[in-house]
Amino acid sequence: MSYLALSESKSVTLAIGDISGALSSGAYLTMTLEHDEISITGSGTSTLTLPSGHYAVSGIVGADMNNTSSDLFDFSWELDSSLIGAQGGRQPTGKVGSDAAEAVFSVETTSSLRLKVTAITGSPTILSTHSQVFIRRVSL
């Protein structure tokens, strides 16, 4: 995909991967990129190093809720040790599925991106087959 920005054509590059790990408060989840057009380093760890660019990131974490009436968890993106964007999560009542954590930001040189569990109640377990990360980038 490409578009015209300030009389200059820009292309969107993508990275897509899986999310895994243990759900515990303060834990960082592992992101393993299956497709990477961006040249991100750190795939298979909890920290992805992003090159310069404008980014839109989404993370969805699926979970097996052992007690569907009380288990819940929340997660957020962290860029260079600061929480950013809209929080994602899974609540026990009145919902089907999980909300994605999403953020839009720019990186001047390089930055570290992590997905952090910010709250948990009960003992949900992550379903890696239902958990994905989507990273979109446009050059500066």
Contact map, one row per residue, 1 for C-alpha under 8 A:
11100000001100000000000000000000000000000000000000000000000000000000000000000000000000000000000000000000000000000000000000000000000000000000
11110000111100000000000000000000000000000000000000000000000000000000000000000000000000000000000000000000000000000000000000000000000000000000
11111000111000000000000000000000000000000000000000000000000000000000000000000000000000000000000000000000000000000000000000000000000000000000
01111111110000000000000000000000000000000000000000000000000000000000000000000000000000000000000000000000000000000000000000000000000000000000
00111111110000000000000000000000000000000000000000000000000000000000000000000000000000000000000000000000000000000000000000000000000000000000
00011111000000000000000000000000000000000000000000000000000000000000000000000000000000000000000000000000000000000000000000000000000000000000
00011111100000000000000000000000000000000000000000000000000000000000000000000000000000000000000000000000000000000000000000000000000000000000
00011111110000000000000000000000000000000000000000000000000000000000000000000000000000000000000000000000000000000000000000000000000000000000
01111011111000000000000000000000000000000000000000000000000000000000000000000000000000000000000000000000000000000000000000000000000000000000
01111001111100000000000000000000000000000000000000000000000000000000000000000000000000000000000000000000000000000000000000000000000000000110
11100000111110000000000000000000000000000000000000000000000000000000000000000000000000000000000000000000000000000000000000000000000000000110
11000000011111000000000000000000000000000000000000000000000000000000000000000000000000000000000000000000000000000000000000000000000000011100
00000000001111100000000000000000000011000000000000000000000000000000000000000000000000000000000000000000000000000000000000000000000000011100
00000000000111110000000000000000001111000000000000000000000000000000000000000000000000000000000000000000000000000000000000000000000001111000
00000000000011111000000000000000111111000000000000000000000000000000000000000000000000000000000000000000000000000000000000000000000011110000
00000000000001111100000000000000111100000000000000000000000000000000000000000000000000000000000000000000000000000000000000000000000111100000
00000000000000111110000000000011111000000000000000000000000000000000000000000000000000000000000000000000000000000000000000000000000111000000
00000000000000011111000000000011110000000000000000000000000000000000000000000000000000000000000000000000000000000000000000000001101110000000
00000000000000001111100000001111000000000000000000000000000010000000000000000000000000000000000000000000000000000000000000000001001110000000
00000000000000000111110000001110000000000000000000000000000000000000000000000000000000000000000000000000000000000000000000000111001000000000
00000000000000000011111000011100000000000000000000000000000000000000000000000000000000000000000000000000000000000000000000000100000000000000
00000000000000000001111100101000000000000000000000000000000000000000000000000000000000000000000000000000000000000000000000001100000000000000
00000000000000000000111110101000000000000000000000000000000000000000000000000000000000000000000000000000000000000000100100011100000000000000
00000000000000000000011111100000000000000000000000000000000000000000000000000000000000000000000000000000000000000000101100000000000000000000
00000000000000000000001111100000000000000000000000000000000000000000000000000000000000000000000000000000000000000000111100000000000000000000
00000000000000000000000111110000000000000000000000000000000000000000000000000000000000000000000000000000000000000001111000000000000000000000
00000000000000000000011111111000000000000000000000000000000000000000000000000000000000000000000000000000000000000001110000000000000000000000
00000000000000000000100001111100000000000000010000000000000000000000000000000000000000000000000000000000000000000111100000000000000000000000
00000000000000000011111000111110000000000000010000000000000000000000000000000000000000000000000000000000000000000111100000000000000000000000
00000000000000000011100000011111000000000001111000000000000000000000000000000000000000000000000000000000000000000010000000000000000000000000
00000000000000001111000000001111100000000011111100000000000000000000000000000000000000000000000000000000000000000000000000000000000010000000
00000000000000001110000000000111110000000011100000000000000000000000000000000000000000000000000000000000000000000000000000000000000000000000
00000000000000111100000000000011111100000011000000000000000000000000000000000000000000000000000000000000000000000000000000000000000000000000
00000000000000111100000000000001111100000000000000000000000000000000000000000000000000000000000000000000000000000000000000000000000000000000
00000000000001111000000000000000111110000000000000000000000000000000000000000000000000000000000000000000000000000000000000000000000000000000
00000000000001110000000000000000111111110000000000000000000000000000000000000000000000000000000000000000000000000000000000000000000000000000
00000000000011100000000000000000001111100000000000000000000000000000000000000000000000000000000000000000000000000000000000000000000000000000
00000000000011100000000000000000000111110000000000100000000000000000000000000000000000000000000000000000000000000000000000000000000000001000
00000000000000000000000000000000000111111000000001100000000000000000000000000000000000000000000000000000000000000000000000000000000000000000
00000000000000000000000000000000000101111110000111100000000000000000000000000000000000000000000000000000000000000000000000000000000000000000
00000000000000000000000000000000000000111110000111000000000000000000000000000000000000000000000000000000000000000000000000000000000000000000
00000000000000000000000000000000000000011111111110000000000000000000000000000000000000000000000000000000000000000000000000000000000000000000
00000000000000000000000000000011100000011111111100000000000000000000000000000000000000000000000000000000000000000000000000000000000000000000
00000000000000000000000000000111100000000111110000000000000000000000000000000000000000000000000000000000000000000000000000000000000000000000
00000000000000000000000000000111000000000111111100000000000000000000000000000000000000000000000000000000000000000000000000000000000000000000
00000000000000000000000000011110000000000111111100000000000000000000000000000000000000000000000000000000000000000110000000000000000000000000
00000000000000000000000000000110000000000110111110000000000000000000000000000000000000000000000000000000000000011100000000000000000000000000
00000000000000000000000000000010000000011110111111000000000000000000000000000000000000000000000000000000000000011100000000000000000000000000
00000000000000000000000000000000000000011100001111100000000000000000000000000000000000000000000000000000000001111000000000000000000000000000
00000000000000000000000000000000000000111000000111110000000000000000000000000000000000000000000000000000001001111000000000000000000000000000
00000000000000000000000000000000000001110000000011111000000000000000000000000000000000000000000000000000001011100000000000000000000000000000
00000000000000000000000000000000000000000000000001111100000000000000000000000000000000000000000000000000011111100000000000000000000000000011
00000000000000000000000000000000000000000000000000111110000000000000000000000000000000000000000000000000011100000000000000000000000000001111
00000000000000000000000000000000000000000000000000011111000000000000000000000000000000000000000000000001111000000000000000000000000000001111
00000000000000000000000000000000000000000000000000001111100000000000000000000000000000000000000000000011111000000000000000000000000000111100
00000000000000000000000000000000000000000000000000000111110000000000000000000000000000000000000000000111100000000000000000000000000000111000
00000000000000000000000000000000000000000000000000000011111000000000000000000000000000000000000000000111000000000000000000000000000011110000
00000000000000000000000000000000000000000000000000000001111100000000000000000000000000000000000000011110000000000000000000000000000011100000
00000000000000000000000000000000000000000000000000000000111110000000000000000000000000010000000000011100000000000010000000000000001111000000
00000000000000000000000000000000000000000000000000000000011111000000000000000000000000010000000001111000000000000000000000000000011110000000
00000000000000000010000000000000000000000000000000000000001111100000000000000000000000001000000001010000000000000000000000000111011100000000
00000000000000000000000000000000000000000000000000000000000111110000000000000000000000000000000011000000000000000000000000000111111000000000
00000000000000000000000000000000000000000000000000000000000011111000000000000000000000000000000000000000000000000000000000011110010000000000
00000000000000000000000000000000000000000000000000000000000001111100000000000000000000000000000000000000000000000000000000011110000000000000
00000000000000000000000000000000000000000000000000000000000000111111001100000000000000000000000000000000000000000000000000111000000000000000
00000000000000000000000000000000000000000000000000000000000000011111001000000000000000000000000000000000000000000000000001111000000000000000
00000000000000000000000000000000000000000000000000000000000000001111111000000000000000000000000000000000000000000000000001110000000000000000
00000000000000000000000000000000000000000000000000000000000000001111111000000000000000000001100000000000000000000000000000000000000000000000
00000000000000000000000000000000000000000000000000000000000000000011111000000000000000000001100000000000000000000000000000000000000000000000
00000000000000000000000000000000000000000000000000000000000000000011111100000000000000000011100000000000000000000000000011000000000000000000
00000000000000000000000000000000000000000000000000000000000000001111111110000000000000000011000000000000000000000000000111110000000000000000
00000000000000000000000000000000000000000000000000000000000000001000011111000000000000001111000000000000000000000000001111010000000000000000
00000000000000000000000000000000000000000000000000000000000000000000001111100000000000001110000000000000000000000000111110010000000000000000
00000000000000000000000000000000000000000000000000000000000000000000000111110000000000111100000000000000000000000000111100000000000000000000
00000000000000000000000000000000000000000000000000000000000000000000000011111000000000111000000000001000000000000011111000000000000000000000
00000000000000000000000000000000000000000000000000000000000000000000000001111100001111110000000000001100000000000011110000000000000000000000
00000000000000000000000000000000000000000000000000000000000000000000000000111110001110100000000000001110000000001111000000000000000000000000
00000000000000000000000000000000000000000000000000000000000000000000000000011111111100000000000000000000000000001111000000000000000000000000
00000000000000000000000000000000000000000000000000000000000000000000000000001111111100000000000000000000000000111100000000000000000000000000
00000000000000000000000000000000000000000000000000000000000000000000000000000111110000000000000000000000000000111000000000000000000000000000
00000000000000000000000000000000000000000000000000000000000000000000000000000111111000000000000000000000000000000000000000000000000000000000
00000000000000000000000000000000000000000000000000000000000000000000000000000111111100000000000000000000000000000000000000000000000000000000
00000000000000000000000000000000000000000000000000000000000000000000000000011110111110000000000000000000000000000000000000000000000000000000
00000000000000000000000000000000000000000000000000000000000000000000000000011110011111000000000000000010000000000000000000000000000000000000
00000000000000000000000000000000000000000000000000000000000000000000000000011000001111100000000000001111000000000000000000000000000000000000
00000000000000000000000000000000000000000000000000000000000000000000000000010000000111110000000000001110000000000000000000000000000000000000
00000000000000000000000000000000000000000000000000000000000000000000000001111000000011111000000000011100000000000000000000000000000000000000
00000000000000000000000000000000000000000000000000000000001100000000000001110000000001111100000001111100000000000000000000000000000000000000
00000000000000000000000000000000000000000000000000000000000010000000000111100000000000111110000001111000000000000000000000000000000000000000
00000000000000000000000000000000000000000000000000000000000000000000000111000000000000011111001011100000000000000000000000000000000000000000
00000000000000000000000000000000000000000000000000000000000000000000011110000000000000001111111001000000000000000000000000000000000000000000
00000000000000000000000000000000000000000000000000000000000000000001111100000000000000000111111000000000000000000000000000000000000000000000
00000000000000000000000000000000000000000000000000000000000000000001110000000000000000000011111000000000000000000000000000000000000000000000
00000000000000000000000000000000000000000000000000000000000000000000000000000000000000000011111100000000000000000000000000000000000000000000
00000000000000000000000000000000000000000000000000000000000000000000000000000000000000000111111111000000000000000000000000000000000000000000
00000000000000000000000000000000000000000000000000000000000000000000000000000000000000000000011111000000000000000000000000000000000000000000
00000000000000000000000000000000000000000000000000000000000001000000000000000000000000000100001111100000000000000000000000000000000000000000
00000000000000000000000000000000000000000000000000000000000111000000000000000000000000011110001111110000000000000000000000000000000000000000
00000000000000000000000000000000000000000000000000000000000100000000000000000000000000011100000011111000000000000000000000000000000000000000
00000000000000000000000000000000000000000000000000000000011110000000000000000000000000111000000001111100000000000000000000000000000000000000
00000000000000000000000000000000000000000000000000000000011100000000000000111000000011111000000000111110000000000000000000000000000000000000
00000000000000000000000000000000000000000000000000000001111000000000000000011000000011110000000000011111000000000000000000000000000000000000
00000000000000000000000000000000000000000000000000000011110000000000000000001000000111000000000000001111100000000000000000000000000000000000
00000000000000000000000000000000000000000000000000000111100000000000000000000000000010000000000000000111110000000000000000000000000000000000
00000000000000000000000000000000000000000000000000000111000000000000000000000000000000000000000000000011111000000000000000000000000000000000
00000000000000000000000000000000000000000000000000011110000000000000000000000000000000000000000000000001111100000000000000000000000000000000
00000000000000000000000000000000000000000000000001111110000000000000000000000000000000000000000000000000111111100000000000000000000000000000
00000000000000000000000000000000000000000000000000011000000000000000000000000000000000000000000000000000011111000000000000000000000000000001
00000000000000000000000000000000000000000000000000110000000000000000000000000000000000000000000000000000001111100000000000000000000000000000
00000000000000000000000000000000000000000000000011110000000000000000000000000000000000000000000000000000001111110000000000000000000000000000
00000000000000000000000000000000000000000000000011110000000000000000000000000011000000000000000000000000001011111000000000000000000000000000
00000000000000000000000000000000000000000000001111000000000000000000000000000011000000000000000000000000000001111100000000000000000000000000
00000000000000000000000000000000000000000000001111000000000000000000000000001111000000000000000000000000000000111110000000000000000000000000
00000000000000000000000000011000000000000000011100000000000000000000000000001110000000000000000000000000000000011111000000000000000000000000
00000000000000000000000000011100000000000000010000000000001000000000000000111100000000000000000000000000000000001111100000000000000000000000
00000000000000000000000001111000000000000000000000000000000000000000000000111100000000000000000000000000000000000111110000000000000000000000
00000000000000000000001111111000000000000000000000000000000000000000000011110000000000000000000000000000000000000011111100000000000000000000
00000000000000000000000011100000000000000000000000000000000000000000000011110000000000000000000000000000000000000001111100000000000000000000
00000000000000000000000111000000000000000000000000000000000000000000000111100000000000000000000000000000000000000000111110000000000000000000
00000000000000000000001110000000000000000000000000000000000000000000001111000000000000000000000000000000000000000000111111100000000000000000
00000000000000000000000000000000000000000000000000000000000000000000011110000000000000000000000000000000000000000000001111100000000000000000
00000000000000000000000000000000000000000000000000000000000000000110011100000000000000000000000000000000000000000000000111110000000000000000
00000000000000000000000000000000000000000000000000000000000000001110001000000000000000000000000000000000000000000000000111111000000000000000
00000000000000000000001000000000000000000000000000000000000000111110001110000000000000000000000000000000000000000000000001111100000000000000
00000000000000000000011000000000000000000000000000000000000000111100000000000000000000000000000000000000000000000000000000111110000000000000
00000000000000000001111000000000000000000000000000000000000011110000000000000000000000000000000000000000000000000000000000011111001000000000
00000000000000000001000000000000000000000000000000000000000011110000000000000000000000000000000000000000000000000000000000001111111000000000
00000000000000000111000000000000000000000000000000000000000011000000000000000000000000000000000000000000000000000000000000000111111100000000
00000000000000000100000000000000000000000000000000000000000001000000000000000000000000000000000000000000000000000000000000000011111000000000
00000000000000000000000000000000000000000000000000000000000111100000000000000000000000000000000000000000000000000000000000000011111100000000
00000000000000000111000000000000000000000000000000000000001111000000000000000000000000000000000000000000000000000000000000000111111110000000
00000000000000011110000000000000000000000000000000000000001110000000000000000000000000000000000000000000000000000000000000000001011111000000
00000000000000111110000000000010000000000000000000000000111100000000000000000000000000000000000000000000000000000000000000000000001111100000
00000000000001111000000000000000000000000000000000000000111000000000000000000000000000000000000000000000000000000000000000000000000111110000
00000000000001110000000000000000000000000000000000000011110000000000000000000000000000000000000000000000000000000000000000000000000011111000
00000000000111100000000000000000000000000000000000000011100000000000000000000000000000000000000000000000000000000000000000000000000001111100
00000000000111000000000000000000000001000000000000001111000000000000000000000000000000000000000000000000000000000000000000000000000000111110
00000000011110000000000000000000000000000000000000001110000000000000000000000000000000000000000000000000000000000000000000000000000000011111
00000000011000000000000000000000000000000000000000011100000000000000000000000000000000000000000000000000000000000000000000000000000000001111
00000000000000000000000000000000000000000000000000011100000000000000000000000000000000000000000000000000000100000000000000000000000000000111
